[in-house]
Amino acid sequence: MPYTWNAAAAMVVVAAASFSAACGSSPSTGPSTGSTCTASSTSTTITISNNAVCPQNIIVPRGTQVTFVNSDSRTHEMTSDPHPEHSDCTEINAVGNLVPGQRRETSNLVVAKRCGFHDHIAFDVKALQGSITIQ
């Protein structure tokens, strides 16, 4: 009987991995969060859900603060690129550690440039990376 259980367990793992991979991206607004990410690229709020950010890339005017909302079941630590220095857009580092249900804003983004961000805890997860373009 252990063989049957192992085969069933393997099928569950494969199904979960397939589902996770399918939710990893969407056409233009960023990764899916269980459904298609419908947030606008001009939004000033980035939501973290199902281990992904939505929208992944946004455009904001100078002086804007961007809000990160953790709607996920685990803690995330949102920081500026590059990893591990976090020095390109230090205003993003004001977000820092977000426990589930928490929201925090960046400092005012005043210099026109593109700012990459990532989850310091899971810095290699593409779905938790994105950019804020300041115009």
C-alpha positions as a Python dict, from the first residue, in 0.01 Angstrom:
ca = {
    (1, 'M'): (0, 0, 0),
    (2, 'P'): (286, 253, 56),
    (3, 'Y'): (347, 253, -320),
    (4, 'T'): (-11, 370, -386),
    (5, 'W'): (21, 648, -129),
    (6, 'N'): (353, 763, -281),
    (7, 'A'): (202, 767, -630),
    (8, 'A'): (-96, 966, -503),
    (9, 'A'): (130, 1206, -316),
    (10, 'A'): (343, 1252, -626),
    (11, 'M'): (33, 1331, -831),
    (12, 'V'): (-74, 1595, -577),
    (13, 'V'): (273, 1753, -585),
    (14, 'V'): (276, 1758, -966),
    (15, 'A'): (-75, 1907, -977),
    (16, 'A'): (18, 2174, -722),
    (17, 'A'): (335, 2262, -914),
    (18, 'S'): (138, 2286, -1239),
    (19, 'F'): (-122, 2511, -1076),
    (20, 'S'): (150, 2729, -923),
    (21, 'A'): (329, 2764, -1257),
    (22, 'A'): (3, 2852, -1431),
    (23, 'C'): (-57, 3132, -1180),
    (24, 'G'): (291, 3275, -1221),
    (25, 'S'): (220, 3535, -1488),
    (26, 'S'): (-41, 3714, -1689),
    (27, 'P'): (-26, 3900, -2018),
    (28, 'S'): (61, 4260, -1941),
    (29, 'T'): (-29, 4371, -1592),
    (30, 'G'): (179, 4124, -1396),
    (31, 'P'): (144, 3790, -1227),
    (32, 'S'): (-187, 3629, -1163),
    (33, 'T'): (-319, 3614, -812),
    (34, 'G'): (-545, 3315, -860),
    (35, 'S'): (-722, 3502, -1138),
    (36, 'T'): (-603, 3751, -1395),
    (37, 'C'): (-443, 4060, -1244),
    (38, 'T'): (-673, 4344, -1341),
    (39, 'A'): (-496, 4632, -1166),
    (40, 'S'): (-399, 4927, -1382),
    (41, 'S'): (-36, 5010, -1459),
    (42, 'T'): (-118, 5361, -1330),
    (43, 'S'): (-231, 5229, -992),
    (44, 'T'): (-50, 5351, -682),
    (45, 'T'): (-123, 5028, -492),
    (46, 'I'): (63, 4701, -538),
    (47, 'T'): (-101, 4396, -383),
    (48, 'I'): (88, 4084, -281),
    (49, 'S'): (-125, 3770, -307),
    (50, 'N'): (-53, 3404, -383),
    (51, 'N'): (321, 3477, -373),
    (52, 'A'): (299, 3739, -652),
    (53, 'V'): (268, 4117, -690),
    (54, 'C'): (-12, 4283, -887),
    (55, 'P'): (42, 4493, -1087),
    (56, 'Q'): (402, 4402, -1147),
    (57, 'N'): (500, 4729, -1320),
    (58, 'I'): (345, 5070, -1259),
    (59, 'I'): (397, 5428, -1375),
    (60, 'V'): (347, 5714, -1128),
    (61, 'P'): (403, 6091, -1127),
    (62, 'R'): (689, 6241, -924),
    (63, 'G'): (605, 6291, -557),
    (64, 'T'): (383, 5981, -538),
    (65, 'Q'): (388, 5732, -253),
    (66, 'V'): (312, 5372, -356),
    (67, 'T'): (124, 5148, -115),
    (68, 'F'): (215, 4779, -85),
    (69, 'V'): (-63, 4559, 59),
    (70, 'N'): (16, 4209, 184),
    (71, 'S'): (-293, 3999, 108),
    (72, 'D'): (-83, 3684, 115),
    (73, 'S'): (-65, 3424, 392),
    (74, 'R'): (306, 3480, 459),
    (75, 'T'): (538, 3769, 543),
    (76, 'H'): (711, 3961, 263),
    (77, 'E'): (991, 4220, 281),
    (78, 'M'): (965, 4460, -13),
    (79, 'T'): (1287, 4642, -98),
    (80, 'S'): (1460, 4827, -379),
    (81, 'D'): (1684, 4661, -635),
    (82, 'P'): (1958, 4549, -657),
    (83, 'H'): (1970, 4261, -413),
    (84, 'P'): (2121, 4265, -150),
    (85, 'E'): (2225, 4635, -148),
    (86, 'H'): (1874, 4781, -200),
    (87, 'S'): (2031, 5109, -309),
    (88, 'D'): (1867, 5211, -640),
    (89, 'C'): (1549, 5362, -493),
    (90, 'T'): (1585, 5374, -118),
    (91, 'E'): (1233, 5523, -95),
    (92, 'I'): (1096, 5172, -157),
    (93, 'N'): (1287, 5039, 145),
    (94, 'A'): (1040, 5229, 370),
    (95, 'V'): (792, 4948, 295),
    (96, 'G'): (1014, 4678, 445),
    (97, 'N'): (861, 4387, 637),
    (98, 'L'): (489, 4324, 577),
    (99, 'V'): (306, 4061, 779),
    (100, 'P'): (-17, 3919, 631),
    (101, 'G'): (-288, 4185, 623),
    (102, 'Q'): (-46, 4475, 663),
    (103, 'R'): (0, 4771, 426),
    (104, 'R'): (281, 5026, 404),
    (105, 'E'): (380, 5312, 176),
    (106, 'T'): (707, 5401, 11),
    (107, 'S'): (859, 5738, 86),
    (108, 'N'): (783, 6009, -172),
    (109, 'L'): (924, 5903, -511),
    (110, 'V'): (1058, 6238, -640),
    (111, 'V'): (1330, 6158, -897),
    (112, 'A'): (1216, 6060, -1248),
    (113, 'K'): (1358, 5710, -1307),
    (114, 'R'): (1272, 5340, -1313),
    (115, 'C'): (1290, 5170, -973),
    (116, 'G'): (1303, 4793, -953),
    (117, 'F'): (1177, 4619, -640),
    (118, 'H'): (1173, 4265, -501),
    (119, 'D'): (1089, 4063, -193),
    (120, 'H'): (1415, 4045, 3),
    (121, 'I'): (1301, 3719, 166),
    (122, 'A'): (1236, 3553, -173),
    (123, 'F'): (1460, 3769, -395),
    (124, 'D'): (1480, 3510, -674),
    (125, 'V'): (1101, 3469, -720),
    (126, 'K'): (1017, 3656, -1044),
    (127, 'A'): (650, 3692, -949),
    (128, 'L'): (760, 3899, -647),
    (129, 'Q'): (968, 4140, -857),
    (130, 'G'): (854, 4447, -1042),
    (131, 'S'): (918, 4811, -1116),
    (132, 'I'): (788, 5158, -1046),
    (133, 'T'): (856, 5411, -1320),
    (134, 'I'): (852, 5766, -1188),
    (135, 'Q'): (770, 6032, -1448),
}
